[in-house]
Each structure stands twice: as structure tokens, then as C-alpha cells.
Amino acid sequence: MKLTGAHIVWESLAREGVGVVFGISGGAVIHLYHALPEYPIRHVLMRHEQAAAHAADGYARATGKVGVCLATSGPGATNLVTGLATAYMDSSPVVAITGQVPTSLIGKDAFQEVDITGITLPITKHNYLVTEVESLPMVIKEAFHIARTGRPGPVLIDIAKDVQADSLEYEYPEEVNLPGYRPTLIGNQRQIKQAAQLINEAQRPLIIAGHGVMLAGAEAELGELVGKAQLPVVNTLLGLSTIPETHPLCLGMGGMHGEAYANKALQEADLILNVGGRFDDRLTGPVSTFVPEAKIIHIDIDPVEIAKNVPVDLPIVGDAKNVLQALIPLIEPTSHPDWISKISKWRAESARRDILEQETDDLVPQYVVRHIWHATRGNAIMVSDVGQNQMWEAQYFLHQKPRGLLSSGGLGTMGFALPAAIGAQMGKPEETVWVTAGDGGFQMNIQELATVVQEKLPLKMAILNNGFLGMVRQWQQFFFEGRYSGTPLLGPDFARVAEAYGIPGFTVREKSRVVPAIEQAMATDGPVLIDFIIEQEENVYPMVAPGGSIGDMLRRPQPEGVSGQKGGDSR
Amino acid sequence: MRHTLVALMEDKPGVLNRISSLFRRRNFNIESLTVGHSETPGISRMTIVSEGDSTIIEQVEKQLYKLVNVTRVTNVTDEPAVIRELALIKVTASSAARSEITGLVDIFRAKVVDVAPDSLTVEITGTEDKVDSLLGLLRPFGIRELVRTGRVAMVRGNNGQKKLEIRD
């Protein structure tokens, strides 16, 4: 059949299984929007293209399917950049489609022309500029293939306006031919055998479970391995939820704001099995001081990650699910009672210092997050923003279900949570989706409240409002003489802003009101926003000072200890 | 240490940009980079000389291979390989100096490819060392213009192509 370029795009997207796209219209995509109503694809009109990219990313993270966003040329395209960089850093499968000025005007500095393929070169897995309708079907086929296979990532397709109008006898290719793109999925059997031997011989083994476990859908295999050899697990931020945090061998997050006992376990382990983590600097601290006693096995689908940040003793390139499936039969059932009881002692010591064990009437954010966990019984998709709120969420919500936490880990993009949650809720309409954000990050994409109402999404939104860009304020308090420069933050009355959009909004100032407000939110059918006015100078503990070893953490001062400090937890 | 990498890539718009962008983005050092057609239509061949320790060069190789348009990468530094560079040197040559210069050119088996009243243009092919040596000898006469292509490399014998596969 003969189709225009615009029809080819939608027809091909439909064949790739795309049911929803997040976008904003414009002159260079007007042909695409003209053809859209003829296809069974739901378009979510966002209020900013950055949010469209985050929504596609959130959709992808929640569902494992490719998320699609759409923007016009020029400023529409450049507004995608932060969202694409976020997706790229966190290996999220996104296809971004942008309109480009007509082929005859490319290079002439035409109205709303920008070199978006040039701009996005280092923040996409691959990108395309389409200047002939003949190449369009194959480009779309390749883009989806590249985005979702191997180590997933964003792919951008920039389509000149005249290409969208040109016609072609349409045939969608069955296969791609990419000689330079052959991801290694199956691990080397000899290396897997060596890994099994190292694991079987280890006295103090420890797994680092990263985002790769989730991307490979290897949660069941991870659980089986952990159970078979009684291997404790430390998660990276994006690895949280790959093993239930209620599992006795799950130590939660490690690294800069990780659990003290998780970091101690890392530093004393004699074997590290890193499954799908990339040894990010927020986990390792200075590499020279990281896991000093351990041999390191690193399983990653991307060969580039092997020895990029940390030298490894045994690399295995492959898909985490395949590699773990091959590894498990070679592992001898065992337990490490001394090692595990040592970790348990560290854990008990941390528990005694937990702020939630302290008698206080202060409205602390940890209390809010923990009660969202109680109210949802852990059965929710949490979408956190960036900063202190992100760390409190990671520490105090016990993630129990796969893909239960979506957060901008690599790029650390404030403003991610609300639009990403819109994408997640579109992809998982039956799930409870909670946003936790600070008052700073929430204001960075607050306009998307309109999209929440427009799409009738029952998002539950918790703002942990301390009137500061809190993480930077914390650094200023600790390391920059307490000079709060550029961090005190004026915010609106968020509840009234929500009401103005037609969303029920509450303000909670007292600890006693936290639980009723959360329960009321859960009992409400539609969206709800709760503005929790928390202790302004509450800090995230424990903390590794910049440049310090992860074994050397700043702990929360105890109540009878240093004066002038609130609270008393040191998780 | 200096490493010589040979990469094969699809001959598509923007591929050179992807490679130079990668080197800049990853903070890798390029000493020279040459690109041209290979024996396969649609496939370009690039020779890259980069300075770095083996860990860095391994990253360079893997990052290059990660580019979708790059089909093969190999490090030929430790392979028996033919390595060549071409240079054109325009040197000041008064009639008095001309015979001395042509003498040097002969010793290096280089060629004079252009003669002007007060200059000679010399073409030399060889390793960088050889080019450097001739340049050093010509410099006292006055180098007016110089262009060097950068290194190209090919593994000797018939084991080259097979070794280019970094996977399998």
C-alpha cells in the first residue's frame, strides 16, 4: 500500500506494539499529527517536551517496553535533551521522534531548525536523520531494535518535514541488518565456571545487584542464586526492587548514602559478584579504597563497562538472566553463618540508631516515606525525584516488587518524578503509583499536573517540603561553612496549586496528621497531592564525605551527643 | 604508549563525527586519524593512533566497537604490520642549495614533485620516524609548508583480517 511518511511512522509504531506516545505538536510534525487519529495509538499531550521524554522513560522503566516521545523541530527537539540524557545514563529504552525542517532548508538556519542529531550524539545509543522517505521503514525498525536489545537506551529519529509528506509503497522490514551491532547475550561458559568456583570457595561473598538485573528480568534468577548459596545482596540505587528488601539477605542500598552495614559488608567481603551494576562513583567512592579485600566478578551486557571504573578479576559479558541461569547449577548449596551473623550484628547496631526509633514529634521525612510503605504494603510503583527526597525514599521504602522504584540515578535529573510517574501510570494503569519529590524538583515540572488531570491519572504525590534545595544545603552545612548560598527556596502553596488544577491537595504540618493523610490519599480514586512540611534542616544519614572511603561514614549524632543537631538516627 | 587501531565502519553520513565526538566525550587522545575506502564497497577503514596505557586503549577499542556503525576494531600495535605515512614538504631551495636537498631526498628514497624558482616540494612515504628524520635534515633550509597524512596500517601476511574480529 502507498503511504505518506507520516502514515509510515504510525503504521510502523503500531507494528512495534506502541500503544501510547507522549508528545507536543508543532510545525515540523504537523503531518504526523494529521495522520495520528487514523491509528489506534493514544497520544498524551504533555506540557513540556522534557516531560514528554521523562514520561516515555517512565513508561519504559515501569513496563520494560519501549517508550516513545514526539517533539517538533528546534526548541521542541532541544527540550527533549535532558530527558534523553536521563534515559541514556540509566539505560532506558526510549524512541524519540522529532520533526526537522524540510530537506531543502537543512543547513540554512531555517525557522526552528536545530541539528538535533548532532546535539544528541553523545546522549543517545544511536540516532538518525531521515531525508528520504525510502529509508524511513528500515530506520524505524532499526531504532526499536537498538533501543530495546542489548544494553537498552534511547534512539532518536529526526524526520524532515517533506519526508513526512512524501509517499512510498510501504513494506515493513521483517529483520534488521546491522553488522556493527551484535550484543553478546550468552556468557562465556569457561568464565561462568570460574565464577562458580570463586563463589563456591568464598568465605565472605557479596552480590551487588544493579539495574541490569531489572533490565534483563532476572529477579527470579537472582533470588534463586541468593537462596542457594546464602549470598547477601547490596543494591545500587537503580538495583533496588530486584530483590525484595524484606528478604533477610537483602542489605539495601550501598554507597554514599547507603546503609552503614551494607558498606561495611562491601569493605569486608572477600568476593564481590556484581550483576548488572556499573560501579558508579556514588557506589564506590574512590576506587582505590573500594572493596579492598575482594576479588571481583562483573557480569554486564555491555563490554565497555568491564574495567571502565573498577579493575575486575573475572569479567562475564552477557545478559544477566542468561548468565545467572548458566551459573546457578554450578553453585553448591551452602551457607555462610559467620559472615551473615557478622552482618546481622552491624545491622542491629544501625537499627538502634534509626531515627524512627527516636521519640520525637518532629515531622521527619523518613516517617512519611515509611508510612507510605505501610499504607501501600509495599505494593506500589515508587517514582522518586532527585536529592534528599530520593535518598530518604530509597532508605525508608522497602521495595518489594520488581520495577518497584523508578528514579533518575545516573544523571540525577530534578523534575524527573512527576512526568516519569505519568508515563509509569499510563503503562501500568492498574498499579498504585506514588511520586515522592522535594519542593525544588517538583517545581521543575509542576506544569504536568495539567497532564495528570487531562489523562485522569490517579497519581499519589507526596512533596517532602523543607524550603531548601536540601541536598546542596546539607553539603553546605557539612563542607561549606554552613553558608546557605542559593539553596533557600520559595515555593507556592502546593495544595492550592493542586486545587487550581482540579486535584485534591492537603498540607500536612504535624506528625499526627501524616498517617491519616496518606490513608485518605490511598482511599481517593483520583489523583491526590500532599504537601508535607518537614523539618527544614533534616539531613540524609549516613553519608560518605566526598572523597572518603565508603567504609568511613558520617553517622547521625546521637541525642545526647553533639548539641545543636536534631534527631538521633544513624542508619 | 602509542597504539595503532584499525577500525572498519559503514560509510554513512555523520560516522566520522560520531568517532571524533566519542574521543572528545571520553577524554581520549587522538594523535592521528586517517580514513578512506576499504576493499568492501560501503565500508570505510580508519587508522587511529592514540596515546594511553593499555586500560585506556582497551576502553577506546570497546567504545569504538559500541558505535552501531562500527563493524570491526583491532589493535595492531603488537602485530607485524606495515605502517606508513605520507608527507608533502615545501622547502626553501635557492639554486645553491638545490643539489644538497635532492641528495637528501635520494637517500630517503623520497621524490621531488614540484620545482619552483626558490622552492622544492618533496613527497616522502614511510614510517613517522623516517618522515621525522628527513624533516629534521630539511629544516635548516626553511620549511615553508608541511602536510602529513597520519599513519595508515595493515597487518602483514594473510592473518590480518581474521584478527580484526574482536568478538566471536
Contacts between the chains, C-beta under 8 A, distances in Angstrom:
chain1	res1	chain2	res2	distance
A	117	B	14	6.8
A	118	B	17	7.1
A	121	B	17	6.9
A	121	B	18	6.2
A	121	B	21	5.0
A	122	B	21	6.0
A	122	B	22	7.7
A	122	B	25	4.6
A	125	B	68	7.6
A	126	B	68	4.6
A	129	B	13	7.6
A	129	B	14	7.5
A	146	B	68	6.3
A	178	B	68	6.3
A	179	B	10	7.7
A	179	B	71	4.8
A	180	B	9	7.1
A	180	B	10	6.6
A	180	B	65	7.8
A	180	B	67	6.9
A	180	B	68	5.5
A	180	B	69	5.5
A	180	B	70	5.0
A	180	B	71	4.2
A	181	B	68	4.7
A	182	B	167	6.8
A	184	B	167	6.6
A	302	B	66	7.3
A	303	B	62	5.0
A	303	B	65	7.6
A	303	B	66	7.7
A	304	B	59	7.0
A	304	B	62	4.6
A	304	B	63	5.7
A	304	B	66	5.5
A	306	B	62	7.8
A	307	B	55	6.4
A	307	B	58	6.9
A	307	B	59	7.7
A	308	B	59	6.2
A	311	B	55	7.7
